[in-house]
Amino acid sequence: MYAFTYHQPDSVEAAAQAISANEDAKLLAGGMTLLPTMKQRLAMPSDLVDLSGIADLQGVRSEGDSLVVGAMTRHASVAGDTTVQSRIPALAKLAGGIGDPQVRNCGTIGGSIANADPAADYPAALLGLGATVKTNKREIAADDFFVALFETALEPGELIVSVQFPVPEAAAYAKFDNPASRYAVVGVMVAKTGGGVRVAVTGAGPTVFRHSEMELALAGNFTAGALDGISTAANGLNSDIHASAEYRAHLVGVMAKRAVTAAGS
């Protein structure tokens, strides 16, 4: 690991100032990706700005018809929070299935979505539930947040403060996970809201995406049978040692049906 300067600000403003003052600085949330990368000497930030001391970035609260989750809230806290369990149980279940206990007790929602790993679970929750990412500068709709592989709409000096999830009428997440890492080979979040149905797919492609054909079918008939005959093109999907693009395309349909069934029950 290369040498770096460590900062532990106690406010969002101080963190933003620290990250802006150092061109090669990195924000440290849970460190699930950044720290291993640094240990392997694949990254050498000049400064690490640790967000763990900022109380305003932690916790879950209800705001009208929405849940607001602080960016530094750990996966285990989301999974075990009684408010999340009662208002968006699909989100609690998703968080409880991330990685292993060590990852769930260290990793954060803000760190996960900022990293935009193509096999991460939270991106499906954001896109499927129609969430809004709130930063120190603006609000970004989930549809506009995930840009490409490991790339988001965040600008230099911009940090995530919280994520606002509208409470759906029904929702569920189904994942076919890698047995070693628990990353999603394919994961599908299905949500029925007042504005329609949303279907978000993670793990299958270079970035999380919505499945418009499934959304249209489920809008008229919110049952697993409505997805019969709908296929997903393998072209452009991920293909690696874990699963081919064709297998992932098949799994999208399987996981979507499981999610719809779970949401309906």
N, C-alpha and C positions, 0 to 999 in steps of 0.2 A: 504494500500500500504506500502510495506517495504521501508526502507531508501536505497538510492543509491547515487552514485557520478555522477554528470552531467558534460558532456564534450560537447563543441561545436567547433570542429575544423574548420579551414577555408581552408583546402586542403585535397585532397584524401590521400596524404602521412601521414598527421597528424592523420587522421581518422584511417588509417590502423595501425599506431603505437599505438594509444589509445586502439583499440580493441585487438591487440596482447599482449599488456602489462597487460591485465586484463582477466584472464581465464573465469570469469563469466560475462563479459561485453556483452551488446547487442547493435546492431545498431538500431537507431531510424530514420525511414524514415517518413511515414505518421502517423504511430502509430495506424492505424485502428484496428490491432489485438493485438499488444503488450501492449498498454496502458490499454485496458479493462481487459486483462489477469492479468496485474499487480494490477489493482484496486480490482480485485477479489482475490488477494493474491495467484494466481495460478502460478505466476512467481516472482522470486526475484533476478534479475540481480544485481551484485555489482556496475556496472557502466552503464550509458546510453550515447552512443556516437551519438549525434544529427547531422545528415548530412545536415540539412536545410541551414546552412551557407556556403556551398560549391558551389560557382557559377558555377564551371565547370561541375557539375552534373545536371544542369538544362537547359531546352530548346530543340528545335527541329531544325535540319538543314538537308539540302540535300547534299548528297555526291554521285555524279554520278547517278547510277541507284538505289540508296538506300536512305532511310530516317534513320537518327540517332536520337534517342530520349534519352535524358539524364535521368539517373536513378531517379533523384528527380523531374522530371517533373510531375505535378499533372494531374489527369485524365481530369479535366476540361480544362486544357491547351492543352492537346492532342486533345480533342474533338473540341475545338474552333480554333485550329491552321489552318490557311488558306493553308499552305503548305501540311499538312496532309490531309486536306479536298480535295485538288486538286490531290494529288499523290496517296494516299491510302485512299479513302473515307470510306472503310469498317473499317479501324482502328479508324477513327474519330467517326464513328457511334457506334462502340463497346465501346469506352471510354465514350461516352455520355450516355450509358445505364448502367453504373456501379452505383450501390447503389442509393443514393439520392444526392441532391446538396451539403450537408455537407461532405459526403464521397468523392465526386468528387473534391471538393476544398481542401481536406486535403490529400487524398490518393495519392500514387505515383506508377509509373509503376515498379520501382525497388523493392519497398516494397512488392507489390503484387506478383511478380514472385518469389521473394526470399522466401515468405511464402508458396508458392505452395499449396494454398487451392484447393481442388479438384473441387470446384464449382466456382472458380474465372474465369473471362472472359479473361484476358490477356494471360494466358497460351495457349488458343486456337489460339490467334493471333500470338504468337511466333511460335507455331508448324505449324499452317496452312500456314503462310507466309514464313516459312523457315528462321527465324531470327537467328541472332548471338548475344549472350550475351557477352559483353566485361567487364572484371573485371580489378582490379588493377594488376592482375598477368597474365592473358591469355584471349583467346577467346574460348567460348563454344557454339557449335551448339545447337539450340533448341532441336533437336532430342536427344541430350545427357544431356540436362540440368535438365529436370524433372525426378527424379528417382523413387519416391514413394510418398505416402500420406505425405504431409508437409515436403518432403525431396527433396533437389536438389543436384547438383554436386558441389556446393560451398564448399570450404574447410575452416577450421578455419583461421580467419584473412583475408579472401578474401571478397571483397565487389564489388558490381555491379557498373560500371561506366556509361554504356550506353547500348542501344539495337539497333542493326542495322537491319532494315527491307528492304529486296529487294522489289522494286516496282513491283507488279504483273501486268499481262495483264488484269485480272479481279478478283474480290474477293468480298465476302459478308459474313456477320455473321448473323446467325439467332439464337435467344434464346427464350426458354420457361422459364420464370423466376418465382422465388418465389415472390408472390405479396407483401410480407412484407419486405424481405431483398434485393430483386432484384438479389440475387445470381442465377446462372444458375442451374435450375433443369436439363436441358440439353441445351448446346449451341454448335453450329457447325460452324466452319469457313471453307469456301471453297475458294481455290485460284487456278487460272490458271496462270502458269508461263511458261517461256521459257523452263524450265526443266521438265514440266509435271504438273499434277494436285495434289494438296495436300488437304486432308480433315482431320481436327482436331476436336476432340470431347472433350468437358469439361462438368463437372457436372454429367456425367453418371457413371464414374468409380472412383476408388481410386486416379487416376491421369489422366491427359490429355493424349489422345492417338490418333494415326492416324488410319483411317479406310481404309486399303489397298484395300479391295474389291471395295469400292466406288471409290477410286482413279483410279483403273484400268478401271472401267466402264466409268467414266467421261473423261478419257484420249482419248477414241475413240469417244465419243459423249457427249459434254458438255451441256446436257440438263437434266431437272428434270426427264424426262422419262427414261433416262439411268439407273436410280436407281430403277426402277420397279423390283420387285422380289428379291431385295437385303435385307436381314434381318440382324439384329444384335443380337448376342447371349446374353441372359440375365445373363448367368452364370458369376459371378465375378463383376457384376455391383452393384452400390449402391442401397440399399433398406432402406427407413426410413419413417417417418411419412408424408413426402411430396410426395413421389412416390415410388412405388415398382420397383424392378429391371426390371420386365417385361414391366412396363409402360415406364420406361426410355429407354429400348431397342426400343420400338415403336417410342418414340419421336426422337430418333437419325435419323430415316428415314424421319420423317416429317420435322424436322429442316434442314436436309441436302437438301431436295428438295426445301424448301423455300430459302435457301442460294443460291443454284444454279440458281434458277429463278431470284433472286435479282441481282446476279452477271451478268447474261446474259442480263439484262435490262439496 
